[in-house]
Amino acid sequence: MKAPQAKKIEKILETHGDKRIDNYFWLNERENPEVIKYLEEENAYEEFIMKDTEELQEELFEEMKARYKKDDESLPYFFNGYWYIVRYEEGKEYPIFCRKHKSLDNQEEIVLDVNLLAEGEDFFEVGSVAVSPDNQLASFSTDNVGRRIYTLNFKNLETGEILEDKILNTTGKTVWANDNKHVFYIRKDKNLRAFQVYRHELGTDSSEDILIFHEEDDTFDVNVFKTKSLQYIFIASSSTISDEHRFIPSDNVFAEWTVIQPRIDDLEYSVEHYEDEFYIITNADDATNFKIVKTKINNCSMENWVDVIPHRAEVLLEGFEIFKDYLVLEERERGLLQIRIIDEKTQESYYLPFSDPTYTTYIGINLEFDTEILRYGYTSLTQPSSTYEYNMKEKTTRLLKQQEVLGGNFIPENYISERIWADSRDGKTKIPISLVYHKNTRKSPETPLLLYGYGSYGHTVDASFSNVRLSILDRGFIYAIAHIRGGEYLGREWYEDGKMLFKKNTFFDFIDAGKYLIRENYTSSRHLYAMGGSAGGLLVGAVVNYEPQLFNGIVAQVPFVDVVTTMLDDSIPLTTGEYDEWGNPNDEEYYQYMKDYSPYDNVEAKDYPHMLITTGFHDSQVQYWEPAKWTAKLRELKTDQNILIFKTDMSSGHGGASGRFESLKEDALEYAFLLKIDRIS
């Protein structure tokens, strides 16, 4: 079967006097039958090329699925008189949201059975479920396209009746006022930006809803939430580098909204409530790695902030949790997260102990305020996700739940994890890499290694367990995560050094990490593979332009590869909010810098590695046409005979297939691709 080739229709794009010719621009015509035809031809070609792996894909899918407990349920948590549980039933794809009054021994009440709602749908997702303060009503949001545009619905939990209230085009989140009859929610604009907060009164038509706040700056979006104390409702308006918060008491929806601190460029902050004060985590006063301050509720602007946890140059403060007698911090030092507990009465401070060379930990769901019990999570590359209960007074730990890995083959001691530091090209920077492999896998030039990266938005990809990943570890692969600049693994400066006009550091760090792994005899270019999704797809796309011979193959999941065109088009979802990440190409300096690394703009007539590219037709984050255009241009220009396949899920969005196990088929395809090309190399 011959590989598809999209037709060429010349489109000249001119900016700052610079002309770019885009022959595949027309692929953005979502309703054009020829576009659909091309995507379907690419899907048929992918099936043809991967036909010899069908049995392997099925084998991988079944073994991945077999590791999951079919009738699993979440750890119960107690809130407002009820224990809440999310559970799955064997043979069903979707969760069931349940609760039990006061005691886990009491009869279960089903809040929402998503399996019933999803009947007959190709894609279905519930965004959130929120119960009213009097426990009689629930709001829930649904998306049956995958574009992350949710419809809000309401249910009477006493009668089971779905109310007539229905609100379209929302972010999916609701916050209940304490009167049990008003909710706050967020609408999206035509570019899918969260931009307006509305108040809805139960029993009225949504056309009568009251607009509470309109964010007019298109580089900001909005969120709405209730404090842990349940006493205040907040609207947060945020860009990449600036925040503004306003609040009202939860029991007075008609109150005037009070702004804590009006927005200032480069001032970030978020808020929690404790008695007559707000606790705020912020980068104010040059606190690059953040600090915690407090301020009185009735006098809360910035000049009244008082330091509680001062800024420390070597420690990134990522989050905190307030209890009646304790303050709990999430801190990151030299890349590793730690949990620090401060006794507010004695001011004693200590850290919970962790032993893996690379891991992640996090504060869990802690909805109770007057308690000595902290829930926290822990996982590493060799240890399944676990939830612990820690008594902050007695200093004792109890394991509540550990992710079960069924199938009978997993023993943590059979796997080895490491953290190593690669040399970068500048001779000064060290790039952290987390690795895991089976104890029987030896490091050698013949050993396949999959290097994963992201490196954008300050998002850190921590070392965590994956029972899906076992399928390649057990087949002799080493798996590695490159903690490259653009994330916050080594603090806020690690992020700042990988964005805007420093973005190329992200790509060079990944390349240098790959070369270091080869130099240290973990693998060789013939067996080195790269994987990244979304902005991580940009990463691997840029890397194969810079160093096409370094990797034998790449997997680019929903890749953001047409950077310049997308960032020049403010009608595309998320574009304007991304200027603080990539820069605004309407400024010529940023335009030229972006153009210099944009994967699509830099495809050349040369050899490329084997490539698997995936997308979702309804993707709201990275539009399907970016990887479609990239594939078409690669097909036209590449000079090698290596595999290039492009798969579009015609019924999903950015997150892939819905349902508990359907997404495993995507994992099975990716792993089968890697195993296939490693075998033929």
Disulfide bonds with the S-S distance in Angstrom:
none
